[in-house]
Amino acid sequence: MTKKRLGVFKFASCDGCQLQLLSCEDELLELADTIEIAHFLEATSLIQEGPFDIALVEGSITTPADVERIRHIRQQSKILVAIGACASSGGIQALRNWADHHEFIAAVYASPQYINTLATSTSIADHVSVDFELRGCPIDKHQLLEVLAAMIADRVPRTPRHSVCMECKRRGTVCIAVTKHLPCLGPVTQAGCGAICPAYDRPCYGCFGPAAQANCKTLSEHYLAGDTTETVMIHALRNMSAAANVFQIESDRIESRQPQDKT
């Protein structure tokens, strides 16, 4: 069997999703006869040129150089998979999308004139075609192995599309939105994390991005009718998946109402 050539690439991110691949360890041995890791700077300095059968891309696009590089990677890759919240929805750094990035640069760098960056942090799919998005901050290693196995076998990966609420029910976690009146994004967030935060009395903040057919407006209006302030709701939506389309639309809608916090 001819091995599939794998390339792993990083853009603006924390490296956490790439580390999930390294943490697979024993599981990767089972795939050793089917894949060849040709490019993976996190793991080895031995770098091979493309083309690649599969490219895993972590991180968001934040500079003009990023735009050119992701286009080159796309041209070199038969299949491109965006891994993690940064690659699929801009990541936490997408908070810059609602602020003055020139002000940020001036505050951080002594010589801002040498910094060449974009005003936004955007997903990989905003710049090139993406064959599959694997959500999470970080991604789940078992889902990553499923995606790799599926790509090797030329089939569609089987990853969940339902909401986090289903995972809460499976692990027997009492709904904190109902019992504690916390603004949990579980009903509109894609499953995959195992509902960790609600299990520790912390509302879901959407790190796996929007679930299929997420009704963000209805959910936020429900919370806003209670004790949740507009500011808290905006902050909940603008988190790990801030630039995810439906989250961004809803947070912008709430902000446009010139909110008055309840005290």
Secondary structure, DSSP 8 states (H G I E B T S, - for coil): ---EEEEEEE-BS-SHHHHHHHTTTHHHHHHTTTEEEEEETTT-S------EEEEEEESBB-SHHHHHHHHHHHHHEEEEEEEHHHHHH--GGGGGGGS-HHHHHHHH-S-GGG----S--B-GGGTS--SEEE-BTTB-HHHHHHHHHHHHTTS------SBHHHHHHHHT---HHHHS-----GGGBBS-S-SHHHHTT-----TT-B-TT--HHHHHHHHHTTT--HHHHHHHHSSTTTTSHHHHHHHHHHHHT------
